[in-house]
């Protein structure tokens, strides 16, 4: 087996471990067939927005729209992270708050997919970026597209637009920033239409016996297709998805593409052909050099795959999420019509999957710093900032510990066998210990106890911890923040943001044109759905 295919196999196994295939349903209640259409979710969101807007007295328009996404940032994760934040500063910690927890708008979001009770990052990205719920493992398409159904994903009625596309249509600029690969599930929701989240390069499309000429891989969509090629800022990891397998990147890592295309060079050539100022950067110094006089277009790929965890990254070569957010806002703010920016703290999720709670909580604090930077740079009068998560995890914050007890430490009490246990543990995943006569091991006697990558005890052993199905929180600051209160479907989020920012189909805030405006698109959706009901 050649080295390139071995690398692909390893990557596929790792991703499958984190996000296994959806199980076949058996003897379950039928799903409402209307949920397989975009119209159903658009109408659901617009009906909810109509009710919410009646309680919204805001008049300002959100010229700028910023969405921060903590991948896997569950409510217990936030509670533990805020405690860590305080303890890092020498306080007891429980009284602390994350920066975004002070935002005036707060709500809860339901995260299920159309075909899955517990979601992955692809179907959720389609919900919070495109306003439509769909199937596990698919992005930018409706639930009429089964995973790996290339042909179905090319049917126009099955493809949906993202809030990034709505923003571009109104003359705004768009950017994406992430600590994962820029082709990973969450950021790809802004631009990709794909039947499989794993199709990040052409070789992965071929591995599923599909034709990359028919179903373009995600990296290809970002660089050479709309809306991705219009994004002014693209920052994150994932160089290997853009370069051929027979060349290495700046840090000596081979590419993964088998079509011999160098998409980084194609991105540069496209900007040169259109006489647009641009820069490609791959390390922190190069990124920082763009701060004072940034180009029109910026592509930054800082690792072959995902960026390193903050606590393990080289601070001299790899930028922080806060730094990437700052340059993105500097660039996008030059557009008088405003912008849409998506920022993801993506490695919270990966640390949880691996049972590395130290890393997961620190990645949450890094996201919090990035939010703080954005609020420093943007006025609350004309910039709507939304912070949320795509799904939860099964991290448990438990026991009866004394106030100020280390969030990383042992619970103040022991179990019924007088064995110690951690304040934070997981209900499943790697880290299970074998019991002897029903008694757990004394974890404090392990040689690496308390180290950065030490794993807490778990109940159900798995090679990767799973997502959780509980609701996630959402926080909002800026024009029309009141819309984000209550409990609602995740697919309502981009509609709420579009209402405040006067973009996209559907209702718009009064400040947009002096009165509530319903776009022709929304009217057609309502009419289409009404006709369908007549013939049911």
PyMOL commands that set and color helices and strands:
alter all, ss='L'
color gray80, all
select helices_A, chain A and resi 3-18+33-36+38-53+75-88+99-102+121-130+150-153+156-158+163-169+185-188+202-207+218-224+228-230+239-241+263-273+284-288+310-312+321-332+347-353+357-377+443-445+481-484+490-501+510-513+520-534
alter helices_A, ss='H'
color red, helices_A
select strands_A, chain A and resi 64-70+105-110+173-181+233-237+278-281+297-301+339-345+383-389+392-393+395-397+410-414+420-422+424-429+458-461+467-468+472-477+486-489+507-508+517-518
alter strands_A, ss='S'
color yellow, strands_A
deselect
rebuild
show_as cartoon
